[in-house]
Amino acid sequence: MGVRFAYNYRDTFLSGTAPIEYTKGYGELDAQASYKITGNVLVTLGAANLTNAVQQKYDRFATSSIRSPSSDGAIPPVYV
């Protein structure tokens, strides 16, 4: 049996150059658990982005936010 948690943070970064666009820093918490049933069978359960972090993009003037789809295809809310 094994359990793993991983927290990853990415600081604000330049994500586009035409037009100039930045992605605000964000952190994500992932988890994984596994259990060996037999010598040949291992069951693993994984969960990504438990903190429900969104990627917020903005232009070089930081006057507007640009919505970007998340990994599941949903459009996250805009925080201005």
N, C-alpha and C positions, 0 to 999 in steps of 0.2 A: 504494500500500500504506500502511496506517496501523495503528498499535497504540495503544491507550489503556488506562491503568489508573486506577482511581478508588477512593480509600479514604474512606469516610464514617463518622463517629462521631456517635452520639447519646447525650448524657448522660442520667442518670436523670431520668425525668419521671413526672408524675401521669397515669395512663392510665385511671382509673375513679374515680367518685365515690360509687357506691352498689353495693357497699361501696368504701371508700377502697382504691385499688390503685395500685402504682407499677411501672414497668418499669425494670429495672436498665440502666445504660449499656452499649452494645455498639458494635462497629465491624465494618464489612463491606468486603471488597475485591472489586471487580468488574473485569473485563477485557473488552476488545473488540478484534478484529482484522478488518481489511477488505482486500480485494484487488480491484482493478479488472481484470477479465478483458478486456473490450472497452469501447468508448465507451458502450455501453448496458447492460453487465452488471457489477454489483458484488456480490461475495460477502462477507457479513459473518458472523462467528462471535462470539458473546457468551457470557460466563460470569458468573454472579452469585453473590455470597457465597462466594468461594473460601476464606475463613477458617472457613467453616461456623459462623458466629456464631449463637447462639440468643437469643431474647428471653426473659429471665427476669422473671417478675412476682412480686410479693410484696405482702402486706397492709401496713397502716399500722404494725403492730407488728413487722414483719420477722421474724415467728416461723414463717412457713410460706411455701412457694413455690407458685405457681399455674402449672400447665403451660399453654402456649399453642401452638396449631399453627403451624408455620413456613409459609413461602410454598409449599412443596410438599405441604402437608397432613399431614406427619408430626408426631407429638407429640415435642418435644425432651425430653431427660432433665432431671430436676430436680436442681439443685445447691443444697444447704442449707448 
